[in-house]
Amino acid sequence: MRPLLAVSLESAIRTAVLPALLLFAASATAQTTVDQALEDDLKGGRWSVSVRALDGTPFLSVNADRRVVPASTLKLVTTATALHLFGDFSNAGWPLGTALHIIDGPTADFPTLVLRGNGDATLSDGQNCDSSCLVQLVQAVQARGITDIQNIEVDDSLFEEPRWPAGWAQDDLRFAYGTAISALSVNDGVAEATIAPGPAIGSPPVLEWDSVPAFSIDLTRAQTSSYGFDLDYFKRPGASTGEITGTIGRTAGRVDLKFGLDDPSLYAGQLFSERLRQAGIEMHGTVLRRETVSPIEARTPQPQLIYRHASPDPRKMLQEILHESNNVHAEVLLHHISLTFRDRTTDAGLKLMAHILMEAGAEEDDFDLFDGSGLSFYNRITPEAMSGLLVWASDQTWFESWENLLADNGEDGTLEYRLTNGLPEGAVRAKSGSVFGADGLAGYFQAVSGREYTFAIYINDSAMTHPAARSRIDSLLRTLIATY
């Protein structure tokens, strides 16, 4: 018969050790599953992954200290910096709305209107506009009984050139997401049009601008075909003419187009002029954007303010950045971050973003920042620095507001069609990113255990298509959610 003490001791050991062994076995199985997911062929690319608990405990690190191209996941850094700096956005650093001034001068028969941009990226000419609307400026002119004007001057001097951040590819500048950045823009600084098949096979397609033509477009090398859609668009920065080539099938119908602009402020003035004309107000001169125009404050006679929009809604701007990945809104936000130091360039804003990353635990060599949107191919960051930012943000007073503005899987924004089947909506709240040769996803997920994690997952230098790379990232994230 075994001594009672020995039996009790053996039972105690089993009680203590067996759960630990089971936990170790489960952990090993989970790690094996994750390792298998990481063995996917990336066609020359590489995984760079950092996963941490909200308390900062690391759970997965794969090339986490290697710098990657973050693409639009960099918008997490820009918006976190803005929230940390502006707080509830009621302080003096947040921008004023677009302003309209009038100059009654002795040298002209009619007054000149000055459209002054204060960095409101939400100014709109849309039919469903409910705030920061171009039509409100037209109504302000009508309310003063003005029927004739001389010129319209556009003033976007709040931001200093260059209009495009360093590292933006020339191929991107022609499209809406690569439009030039200005303190004055309407409709996100893009011009819209539609293109449709011509009347007969072999004839050029028909292009119609939605409002004011932004520039001329050569269609002589484009033609109507029996079926299909294979059009391409070319335009050099600063050129007055673009070109569309290729074919459009007769069954294609009308296709919406959005063009990036070299000077959104000038286009805003032209669009304002057209809306005034439609309201019966005649312009006898032209729309001017002159670098030599003296500042409003130095004019003689002194211009008179006749209307100013309310400050743009910060939630609307941040949602555009984090939900819809709007580059223009991100770059305008970066300018406002700089302007808190009275810097009309983006230099101060980039330094503040760097400061936030280092406050969150990153080293100076962990990143290089060149813009606020992530479109610049010069940007670099380590997944460890990004996940560190996400951990740090979770401890800030503004975290709940920020997290609620992230896109939810299967629900809205850039994640509306991602991570849907088998996962509840909101299990993942994150920011996606894609540029040539780089795809990423960074944010927060809730595992089946109920525990919350931060993650930064990137695939760089792969020959895969963007949809294929996103599929690999989503597959890995599903594995993490199921095993952690």
Secondary structure, DSSP 4 states (H G I P E B T S, - for coil): ---HHHHHHHHHHHHHHHHHHHHHHHHHHHHHHHHHHTTS--TT-EEEEEEEETT--EEEEESTTS-B--GGGGHHHHHHHHHHHHTTTTSTTSPPPPEEEEE--TTSSS-EEEEE--S-TT-B--TT--SSBHHHHHHHHHHTT--EES-EEEE-TTSPSPSS-TT--HHHHTBGGGPPP-SS-SGGGEEEEEEE--SSTTSPPEEEESSS--SEEE-TTEEEESS-EEEEEE--TT-SEEEEEEEEETTS--EEEEEE-S-HHHHHHHHHHHHHHHTTPEESS-EE--TTSPPGGG-SSPPEEEEEPPPP-HHHHHHHHHTT--HHHHHHHHHHHHHTTT-SSSHHHHHHHHHHHHHTT--GGGEE---SSS--TT-EE-HHHHHHHHHHHTTSTTHHHHHHTSEETTTSGGGTTSS-TTS-TTSEEEEEEEETTEEEEEEEEE-TTS-EEEEEEEEES--S-HHHHHHHHHHHHHHHHHH-
